[in-house]
Amino acid sequence: MKELFILAVVAMIFLVIFQIAKASEYVSVLKGEDKTRKQTNKINGFLLVAFLVFGLIGVYVCNHWFFKKTLFTQGSASVEGMAIDKMLYMTIGVTGVIFIITQILLFCFCFRYQERDGQKATFFAHSTKLELLWTTVPAIFLTILVVFGLINWFKMTGTPPDGAAVVEITGHQFGWEMRYPGKDRILGKKDYKKYNTPSGNTLGVDFDDVNSLDDLHTTEMHLVVNKPVKLVINSQDVIHDVGLNHFRMKMDAVPGIPTTLWFTPQITTADMKVKTGNPNFVYEISCDQLCGKSHFSMRGVIVVEKQEQYDKWIAEQKPEYFTLFPNKAPKDLTDTLGKQLAVLTPTKK
């Protein structure tokens, strides 16, 4: 509330200055067009300097007020995200310095070289040196920034380390669904023609593929801390975007074209609750691509936990095949997966 009041006061000050300037302009019109133009230029020059000063103060104040509310203060929740943070800081640093220098020069030039009696502007049509300067220097800086971006991009979309976990995430209007491979560590095939065949097969899993018989279907993503995970990303309708803000990752979910990325979570959900002082903290999966009228509600949850907690959660999950075909589920649910597959897999004659 205090911040809004201060902003309102600043806005009122600018409004008063504007009205005074307009009144002065009307008075000057009565004195003659030449005097009006010169006096207007002088007023505008002072207003531009004032705008520069208040603008820079505003940038500092906004940074002071709101920086602590950004995700930067929490740090990256993934190992790879730390490199993304460094890249962002470098980008903000370079562009920030250039922004401040150019704005100061812009407004100071407007004030310094306003119209004055006996002062004549210098005109030149072309300067090769200036053209090279303001073309090559920005090009060099932008190329460096792009190279850093490409390095991080190729890393997060490349081949993950050996032993990385695999989780499939599928987006649809307006939610996320996850699929985990079973103990065979292989995700079964999918076929869009099998959507809801049988009823409830919302991911279109092909159960004719033996690798799909032990796959787990969940609405919550669980990950092991300090263990790399590869996400296989799909969409069932329009383009969505898997936004993992705390992990500094994002990737489009495109219908018919699976995309991938990988990262290594390094802070558990429990530790992040302590770090943020928020007992209700959760890692969120947001949709960062406008996808329809309920886009705002497309939210998923990620739980980062230790290996033993993850193993306990996995043990509580039931393969989707047994959920859709309860009559084929083994009577003794303590059977090992190997025994289950032996029952389900047809033998060769």
N, C-alpha and C positions, 0 to 999 in steps of 0.2 A: 504494500500500500504506500509506503514511504517513497519507493522508487517511482511509482506512478505519479505521485504528487510533484516530485521534483521534475519529471518529464513534462508535466502540465505547466509548471511555472516557466520552464525554459521555452516551451511553445508559445506561451503568452508574451514573453519578452521579445521573441522574434516577431510576433504579430504586431506588437506596439512599435517596434523599429520600422516594420514595413509600412505601417500607417503614417508614421512621421515622415518617412521617405516620400510617400505618395503626396502628402500635404505639401511638402517642400517642392515637389515637382510641379504641382498646380500653381504655386506662387511664382515659381520661376518662369512658367509659361507666360505669365502676365508681363514679365520683364523683357522677354525676347527669346527667340529660338536658340540663338548662339549661347547665351548664358545658361539656358535650360539644359542644353546638351552637356556643357562642361560641368555644371553642378551635379547633374545626374551621374556622370562618369565618376566624379569624386565620391559621391555617396555610395555608388556601387562598389568602388574600390575599397572603401572602409568596411562595407558589409561583407565583401568577400574575405577580407582579413579576419573579421569577426567570425565568419562561418568556419574558416580554417582553424582558428583557435578553439572555438567551442566544439568543432567536429573532432579534433584530436583529443580534447579533454573527454568527449563523449566516448571515444574508442577506448581510452584508458579506463574510464569508470565502468563501462559495460564489461570489459575484461575482468576488472576487479570484482564486480558483482556476480557474474555468471560463470566464470571459469571453473569454480569449485563444483558447479552443478553439471559439468560435462563429464563424459566417460574418460577423459584424459586423466583425471585425478585418481580413478580407480586402477589405472594401469591395464595392460592387455591381459585378458584371461587365457590367451594362447601364446605359445612360444613364438610362432611365426608372426603373430600380431605385433610383437615388439618391434619387428623390422618395419611394419606398416606405420607404427607410431613415429618411428624415427624419420621415415619418409615424409609423413605429414608435417612434422615439426620443421623439417628442412624446407618443405614447400612453403609453409606459412612464414618461415623466417625470411626466405628469399623474396617472396611476393610482398611481404609486409614492409620490408626495408624499401623496396622499390616504390611501393604505394605511398609511403610517407614522404620520400624524397620528391617524387613527381607531384604530389599534391601541394607540398610547400612551394615548389618552384612555380607551379601553375598559378596559385593564388597570389604569390609575391610578384610574379611578372604582371599579373592583371593590375595590381596596385601601383607597381613601380613605373609601368609604361602606359599609364592612362594619358588621355589627351591633355596637353599643356601648351600654353602659348610659347612659341619659339622652339618647339620640339617637333622634329620630323622623323617619321618612322623610316627605317632602312629596309629596302625591298630587294630581294634577290630571288631569281626564278629557280635556281638549281644548285645543289651542293653534293657532289659525289661522296665526299668524306662523311657528311652528316647522314646520307642515305645508307652508307655502309655501316656506320656506327649504330644507328637505331634499328638496323635489320639484323646484323650479325650478332651483336651482344645479346639481345633477347633470344635469338635462335640458339645460341650456345647454352644459355641457362635452361631454356625449355628442353633442349635435347638431353641435357644431364638429368633433369627431373623425369623425363619420359623413360630414359634408360633404367633408372632406379625402379620406376613403376613396372617396367617389363620384367626386370629380374624377379621382383616379388610375384608378379602375375604367373610367370612360367614355373616358379617354384610351387605355388599353391595349387596350380592346375596340373602339375606334373605327376610323376610316379611317387607314391608315398613310400616311406621306409618299409623294409620287410617286417612282417608281423603286425602291420597296421590293421585295426578293426575296420569293418565295412558296415555302413548303415545306409539303407536306401530311404530317401525322403521324397514323398509325392505331394504336390500341392494341387488343390482344387478349390473352387469357390464354395466356402471360404474357410479352409482349414488345412492342416498338415497331417499326414499319416506316415508312420515309419515301418520299415520291415527289416528284420535282422536275420542273417543266415543262422542256421542251427549249428550243431557240432561239426557238420561237414564243412563249415566255413565258406559255403558256396550259395549265393542267392539263386533261387530257381527262376526259370524264365517267366515272362509275362506275355499276355496276348490280349490286346484291347477288345477282341471279339468275345473274350470270356468274362467281360465285365458283368458282375452279378450272376454269373453262371458257375457254380450254384448261387442262389440268393445269399447276399452278404459278401460275396467275393468282390469287394469294391475296388481292389487294386488290379483285378484281372489276372490273377496268378494262374499259371498253367500247371495244374496238378498232375498232368501227364508226365511232367519232368520230375524225376525222382528227387532232384536236388531241392525242389520246393516243398517237399513233404514235412520237413522239420523247420521251415521258416517261421519266424514270429512276427505277428502284426500288432503294433502298438500305436498309441496316440501320444506317447511321451518318449523323448529321446534320452537315453542314459549313456553316459560316456565315462571311461576310466581316466582318472587324472594321470598326466604324464605319459599317456599312451596315444600314439598317433591314430587318427581316425579318418577314413576316406568316406566322403558323402557322395552317393550316387543320386542325382537330383532329376526328378521327373515332374511333368505337369499333365493333368488330365483334361484341361479345357483351354484356358488362355495363358498368356505369359505371366508367370509370377516371378518372385525373386526371393531366394533364401537369404534373409538378412540376419547375420550373426554379429551384432554391433559390439558386444563385449569381447568377442574373439577377433574383431577387426576383419571379418570375412563377409563376402556376399557373392552370390552367383545366381544368374537367371535360371528359372525353371521353364523350359521350352517344350511345348507339346510335340511329342514324337522324336525329340532329340535329347537323349540323356546327357547331362553335364556333370562334371565332377570337380571337387576340390578337397584338399586335406589340410588338417591342422592338428596341433597337439595341445589339448587343454592343460593348463598348469595350475589352476586354482579351483578347488572344489567349491561346490555351492555353499557348504557349511562354512568354509573359510571366508568366502565372499560376504556372507551374512555378517560375520564379525568385522571384516574390513570396512564395509559400508555402514555398519551400525544399523542395518535394516534387517530385522528378523524375518521379514516376508520377502526377502530378495529371491528372485529366480532369474536364471538365464533365459532370455526370450528368443524365439524365432519369429521375426517379423517378415511381412511381405513388403519388399521395397519397390514394388512395381504396381502402379495403380491398376487394379484388376476387376473393378466393379463397385456396386453401390455399398457393399459391406466389406470393402477392402480394409477398413480401419479395424475390423474385428478379427482379422486373419492372424492369429497368434498361436505359437507353439511354445512348449516348455522343454528346456534341456536341464538334466540333472547331472552334474559332474561329481563323481564320488570315487572312493577308494575301491581297489580290486575286489576285496571281500564283500563289500556292499553291492557292487555290481553283480557279482556271481550269485548272491542271494536273490537279487531282483530277477535275473535271468532264469533262475531255477523256478521262480514262481509263475513264469509265463508258459502258456500252453501253445503248441504249434497251431497255426491257423487251420491246417488241414483237419485236425481233430475237432476244432470248433465248428467247421462247416459240415463235417461228416462225423457227427458224434457216435454213430453206430460202428465206425471203424476204429475208434479210439481204444487202446488196450485197456482191459479192466484194471490191471495193476499199473497205476500211474507212476510207480517208482521204477518201472522198467527203464533200462538204459535206452538211449536213443538208438544204439545199434540194434537192439532187439526190436524196437519199433519199426525201423527201416526194413529189417528182415521180414517182418510181417507184411509191410506195405508194398515192398518191391516184388514184382512178379518174377518168378524163377524161369530161367531159360530151359526149354525142353530139348 
